[in-house]
Amino acid sequence: MNILVCIKQVPETNKVAVDPDTGVLLRGGVASKMNPYDLYALETALRLRELHGGSITVISMGPPQAEQVIREAFAMGADEGVLLSDRRFGGADVLATSYTLSQGIRSAGAFDLILCGKQTTDGDTAQVGPEIGEWLGIPSVSNVRRVIESSPEGLTVEMDMPKAVEIVKLGFPCLLAVDKDIYQPRLPSYVRKKATSDRKIRILTLADMEDQEESHYGLSGSPTQVQRIFSPESEITQEIWRGSGPELCDRLYDKLTELKFV
Ligand SMILES: Cc1cc2nc3c(=O)[nH]c(=O)nc-3n(C[C@H](O)[C@H](O)[C@H](O)COP(=O)(O)OP(=O)(O)OC[C@H]3O[C@@H](n4cnc5c(N)ncnc54)[C@H](O)[C@@H]3O)c2cc1C
């Protein structure tokens, strides 16, 4: 089974400055990590490879430092890495990001299964996975919380919808966007990290894409225009209660009753 996992490098903190003119995130100098949901996607790929054999490629779109998350994926057990990196991809909104990824996936090879995280912790739209599915013309399902059955022909999975659980059967090729309950991600291995430290990562630029029309990528390929970015005002209020244990217990009970928790 040839599996591709989409992984994104995200800031470790939510205190990232925004360019006031362009609305673009200023990520320079901010510590980054692999998007937490993508760890679950990678763990799903590793488990399927354990069952059916094959190979796992990870792909990321981002600046050269996104190589870091690809190396982390190697230390968890991924076989190959592809980085889509070109200044002309910068400033992409969700549509341009998913288009660039789909073009990169076409250039990277043929895959039975594409796995994404459900969403990221910075952009947070949860749209990239389904959009890649659309661009590639393959079926996709989101919010996948369990793989019920897998075979070399396809998968049966459980989707966690807001008011129902849906069980879906898919043939390959297909795309899944996985939720965090699916499996517990394994830790990266130090031995594997050392063993893969000089493994080559394939870098793809616009010149490697089937569609080389520059206006389809980056800021110019993005119909979304950010007008203003600001932190919402916090509405959280805090109360500090003092008193004896029994008094505080009574007060807490009254409060929970008032809030209809009991
Ligand atoms: C007008 C505009 C300008 C923007 N400019 C910039 C910019 O200059 N620089 C910038 O970094 N961001 C920019 N963004 C944010 C960027 O568009 C989103 O971060 C990107 O589209 C991914 O969306 P998301 O984070 O909501 O992903 P989601 O849809 O929440 O992610 C779902 C899954 O898709 C996969 N995925 C998502 N993004 C990637 C990726 N890059 N590589 C591999 N897999 C991925 C992962 O598996 C992830 O778990 C801009 C957004 C807008 C609207």
The ligand as an SDF file (V2000), in Angstrom:
LIG
                    3D

 53 58  0  0  0  0  0  0  0  0999 V2000
   -5.4000   35.4140    2.3170 C   0  0  0  0  0  0  0  0  0  0  0  0
   -4.6020   34.4030    3.0890 C   0  0  0  0  0  0  0  0  0  0  0  0
   -3.2280   34.5020    3.0960 C   0  0  0  0  0  0  0  0  0  0  0  0
   -2.4610   33.5730    3.7700 C   0  0  0  0  0  0  0  0  0  0  0  0
   -1.1300   33.7030    3.7420 N   0  0  0  0  0  0  0  0  0  0  0  0
   -0.3660   32.8110    4.3550 C   0  0  0  0  0  0  0  0  0  0  0  0
    1.0720   32.9220    4.3240 C   0  0  0  0  0  0  0  0  0  0  0  0
    1.6320   33.8170    3.7450 O   0  0  0  0  0  0  0  0  0  0  0  0
    1.8030   31.9680    4.9520 N   0  0  0  0  0  0  0  0  0  0  0  0
    1.1990   30.9480    5.6010 C   0  0  0  0  0  0  0  0  0  0  0  0
    1.9190   30.0940    6.1230 O   0  0  0  0  0  0  0  0  0  0  0  0
   -0.1530   30.8240    5.6710 N   0  0  0  0  0  0  0  0  0  0  0  0
   -0.9470   31.7240    5.0610 C   0  0  0  0  0  0  0  0  0  0  0  0
   -2.3010   31.6100    5.1360 N   0  0  0  0  0  0  0  0  0  0  0  0
   -2.8790   30.5060    5.8640 C   0  0  0  0  0  0  0  0  0  0  0  0
   -2.9630   29.3140    4.9260 C   0  0  0  0  0  0  0  0  0  0  0  0
   -3.8300   29.5640    3.8810 O   0  0  0  0  0  0  0  0  0  0  0  0
   -3.4470   28.1130    5.6630 C   0  0  0  0  0  0  0  0  0  0  0  0
   -2.5660   27.8860    6.7190 O   0  0  0  0  0  0  0  0  0  0  0  0
   -3.4650   26.9210    4.7200 C   0  0  0  0  0  0  0  0  0  0  0  0
   -4.4120   27.1370    3.7200 O   0  0  0  0  0  0  0  0  0  0  0  0
   -3.8320   25.6540    5.3740 C   0  0  0  0  0  0  0  0  0  0  0  0
   -5.1250   25.8050    5.9020 O   0  0  0  0  0  0  0  0  0  0  0  0
   -5.3810   25.3360    7.3520 P   0  0  0  0  0  0  0  0  0  0  0  0
   -4.1670   25.6750    8.1640 O   0  0  0  0  0  0  0  0  0  0  0  0
   -6.6810   25.8670    7.7820 O   0  0  0  0  0  0  0  0  0  0  0  0
   -5.4280   23.7560    7.1580 O   0  0  0  0  0  0  0  0  0  0  0  0
   -6.5580   22.7090    7.5480 P   0  0  0  0  0  0  0  0  0  0  0  0
   -7.5240   22.5910    6.4550 O   0  0  0  0  0  0  0  0  0  0  0  0
   -7.0990   22.9990    8.9220 O   0  0  0  0  0  0  0  0  0  0  0  0
   -5.6180   21.4160    7.6010 O   0  0  0  0  0  0  0  0  0  0  0  0
   -6.1080   20.0910    7.4070 C   0  0  0  0  0  0  0  0  0  0  0  0
   -4.9450   19.1890    7.0610 C   0  0  0  0  0  0  0  0  0  0  0  0
   -4.4480   19.5260    5.7670 O   0  0  0  0  0  0  0  0  0  0  0  0
   -3.0390   19.2770    5.7080 C   0  0  0  0  0  0  0  0  0  0  0  0
   -2.3350   20.5460    5.4370 N   0  0  0  0  0  0  0  0  0  0  0  0
   -2.7630   21.8150    5.6090 C   0  0  0  0  0  0  0  0  0  0  0  0
   -1.8080   22.6820    5.2320 N   0  0  0  0  0  0  0  0  0  0  0  0
   -0.7540   21.9540    4.8120 C   0  0  0  0  0  0  0  0  0  0  0  0
    0.5510   22.2580    4.3140 C   0  0  0  0  0  0  0  0  0  0  0  0
    0.9630   23.5190    4.1540 N   0  0  0  0  0  0  0  0  0  0  0  0
    1.3850   21.2430    3.9970 N   0  0  0  0  0  0  0  0  0  0  0  0
    0.9910   19.9520    4.1390 C   0  0  0  0  0  0  0  0  0  0  0  0
   -0.2200   19.5930    4.6100 N   0  0  0  0  0  0  0  0  0  0  0  0
   -1.0790   20.5790    4.9500 C   0  0  0  0  0  0  0  0  0  0  0  0
   -2.6490   18.7100    7.0820 C   0  0  0  0  0  0  0  0  0  0  0  0
   -2.7470   17.3140    7.0200 O   0  0  0  0  0  0  0  0  0  0  0  0
   -3.7380   19.2870    7.9900 C   0  0  0  0  0  0  0  0  0  0  0  0
   -3.9170   18.5270    9.1630 O   0  0  0  0  0  0  0  0  0  0  0  0
   -3.0940   32.5260    4.4870 C   0  0  0  0  0  0  0  0  0  0  0  0
   -4.4790   32.4400    4.5140 C   0  0  0  0  0  0  0  0  0  0  0  0
   -5.2420   33.3720    3.8300 C   0  0  0  0  0  0  0  0  0  0  0  0
   -6.7300   33.2730    3.8850 C   0  0  0  0  0  0  0  0  0  0  0  0
  1  2  1  0
  2  3  1  0
  2 52  2  0
  3  4  2  0
  4  5  1  0
  4 50  1  0
  5  6  2  0
  6  7  1  0
  6 13  1  0
  7  8  2  0
  7  9  1  0
  9 10  1  0
 10 11  2  0
 10 12  1  0
 12 13  2  0
 13 14  1  0
 14 15  1  0
 14 50  1  0
 15 16  1  0
 16 17  1  0
 16 18  1  0
 18 19  1  0
 18 20  1  0
 20 21  1  0
 20 22  1  0
 22 23  1  0
 23 24  1  0
 24 25  2  0
 24 26  1  0
 24 27  1  0
 27 28  1  0
 28 29  2  0
 28 30  1  0
 28 31  1  0
 31 32  1  0
 32 33  1  0
 33 34  1  0
 33 48  1  0
 34 35  1  0
 35 36  1  0
 35 46  1  0
 36 37  1  0
 36 45  1  0
 37 38  2  0
 38 39  1  0
 39 40  1  0
 39 45  2  0
 40 41  1  0
 40 42  2  0
 42 43  1  0
 43 44  2  0
 44 45  1  0
 46 47  1  0
 46 48  1  0
 48 49  1  0
 50 51  2  0
 51 52  1  0
 52 53  1  0
M  END
$$$$
